[in-house]
Amino acid sequence: MKYRHLFFVLGLVAISSSASVLDEIAALEAQKGQGKSASEAVSSKPEADTSPQKAKPAKPYTLPNGTVINLNDYTLVLFMQAHCPYCQQFDPQLAE
């Protein structure tokens, strides 16, 4: 009987935590394309500086399937290890 109560409580905790994660994901999705970072989208604090920012000119790129995207909407995240010989091959190319 004790285990049944324990599983019930753990189930409630899991459901409530997943609901908060879904809310955060929905807030991030709602802020896409509006120039806000992920931390600003999740926090409920008002912005201190509300002056308009200059928009960067669009950098269009056509994907192989014909869809045109703006490269300003994406950021390159590179994970490399200093001791990896395969990663060291690309290091000079990325420095350019």
N, C-alpha and C positions, 0 to 999 in steps of 0.2 A: 504494500500500500504506500510506503514511503517513496518508493521509486516512481510510482505513478504520479504523485504530487511533484516530485522533482522534475520529471519529464514534462509535465504540464507547465511548470514555471519556466523551465528552459525554453520550451516552445514559444511562450509568450514573449520572452526576451528576444528570441531570434526574429520573431515576426515584427516586433517594434523596431529593432535595429535595421531590418531590411526596409521597412517603410521609410525611415529617415534617410537611408541611402538613396532610395528611389526619389524622394523629394529633392535631394541635392542634385541628382542627375537631371531631373526635370528643370531645376533652376539653371543649371549649366546649359542645357539645350535651349532654354528660352533666351539666354543671353548671347548665343552664338551670332556673330555678325554685327553685334552692337558695340564692339570695341572694348568690352570689359574682360578682365582676366578672370580666371577660375576662382581665385580667392575673393574677388569683388562680387562675383555672381552669387556665391554661397553666403557671404556675410550680409547681415541685414543693416549694417551701419550706412548712413548716408555719406555720399562723397563730399570731401572738404572742398575740392576745387571742381566747380562745375563749368569751367570755361570750355568752349568747344575746341576740339583738337583738329589740327589740319589732317585731312584724309590723305593717305598715301595714294599715289596714282596706281591704278589697277595694273597688275602684271598678268595678263591672260596667258593661259597655257591650254593647249588642246590635247586631251587624253586620246589614246588609241581608239576608244569607242566613239569619239566625236564630241564628247562633253567638254565644254570650255569651263575651266576653273580659274579663280583668282589666286595666284601664289601667295599673296599677302595674307590669306586666310590660314596658311600652314606654317609650321616651324619645323626645321630639321633638328632632330635629336639624334646624336651620334654616340653610340656606346663602343668604346675601344679599350683594349688592354695594351699596355706598353710592351708586354712580353710576347704578344701574339704576332708571329711572323706574317700571317695573312693581313692583320690590321696595319702592320708597318708598311706594307706595300701601298696602301692608300693614303698614308699620312702626307707624303709630298703633294698629292693631288688635292687634298682638302686644304692645304695651306695656301694655295693660290687664290 
